[in-house]
């Protein structure tokens, strides 16, 4: 519990997203975001809303900790689709790095999806998403978010 307490507050986010996924594309687009995160259930849950002012949509993530399995489930919502997307990403933090996985689809194609949270300090954090189509032998990173705390306020853990 409390693994995502570091993210409580307001963050400026630099997004780098691969223009096309799983096509061999190496062209990235960069765009800003602002994320506002809150903790609940005494650190057993976390919610953030991220706005992308140049993209015309917002997203929200809800994270919930299962004390029995000691695993987090991460759910994503997109204002353009209006649904809680399934399946959740599931995983945990080990030595300050969070790794979360799910079997998903991209444009109708089965993919293994991975999130990694790393570089976590009081004022910075990095999130990245990658897809594998070969049983996790190789990964294509397709979205990176570099977050910087928007104020001098640091949330105590």
Long-range contacts (C-beta under 8 A, 24 or more apart in sequence): 1-42, 1-43, 1-44, 1-65, 1-67, 2-39, 2-42, 2-43, 2-44, 2-157, 3-43, 3-65, 3-72, 3-92, 3-93, 3-98, 4-37, 4-39, 4-43, 4-46, 4-63, 4-72, 5-39, 5-43, 5-46, 5-155, 5-157, 6-120, 6-122, 6-125, 6-155, 6-157, 7-35, 7-37, 7-46, 7-48, 7-125, 7-147, 8-37, 8-38, 8-39, 8-46, 8-155, 9-36, 9-37, 9-149, 9-150, 9-151, 9-153, 9-155, 10-34, 10-35, 10-36, 10-37, 10-149, 10-150, 10-151, 11-35, 11-36, 11-37, 11-125, 11-147, 11-148, 11-149, 11-150, 12-147, 12-148, 12-149, 12-150, 13-50, 13-145, 13-146, 13-147, 13-148, 14-145, 14-146, 14-148, 15-52, 15-143, 15-144, 15-145, 16-143, 16-144, 16-145, 16-146, 17-142, 17-143, 17-144, 18-140, 18-141, 18-142, 18-143, 21-106, 21-107, 21-131, 21-140, 21-142, 22-106, 22-109, 22-111, 22-131, 22-133, 22-140, 31-55, 33-145, 34-150, 35-147, 41-65, 72-98, 72-100, 74-100, 74-115, 89-113, 89-115, 91-115, 93-117, 96-120, 106-131, 109-133, 112-136, 114-139, 122-149, 122-154, 123-148, 123-149, 123-154, 124-148, 124-149
